[in-house]
Amino acid sequence: MKRHSGSRMHMVHHLDVARALTLLLHNNGLNGEIFNVADDSPVSLYELADSFGLAADTFDPAEGALTNPFEGIMDISKLRNKTGFRPLVPSYYLARDLDIL
């Protein structure tokens, strides 16, 4: 299935995955619960491809409108509320700028 260039997705840095797991392991009463882990700033597929200079070759300029702008967006409020989690690397752009991709 070809994705729309405007489709967004959350990224998560491995530092934040490790931090979230540590917070979850050290909080009592969370056995069996499911949590989403993500950054604070979803990036569009176009932005991601463009950061590598590939957007023009990857997406059809006549692809039409994005039908579901919220597909791929994750809710991490449960993780925030139950553990106090805040991503150390809140966006793809920060990870890129810090050269920690």
C-alpha positions, 0 to 999 in steps of 0.5 A: 500500500502506497502511503500519502506524502502527508501521512504522519508518524511518530518516531521514538529514539532508543534513549526514550524507549529505554527510559520508558521501560525503566519507568514502567519497570519501577512503577508498581501496579502496572502489570499487564497494562499496555503503553504507547511510547513515542516522541512529541512531534510526528513527522510527515512522510514527505518531511522525512523523505525530504530530509534525505533529498528524496521527496521529489522522487518518492511521491506523486505530485498528483496524489490527491488529498490526505483522507485520514490526517490522524492515522499513525498518531499515537496517544502517549498520555497514559504513559505520561500520566502514570509515570511522568514520562517526557521524551528526552528526544522529542522530535526527529529534527532534534535527533537529526540536528544532534546527530543521534539518529 
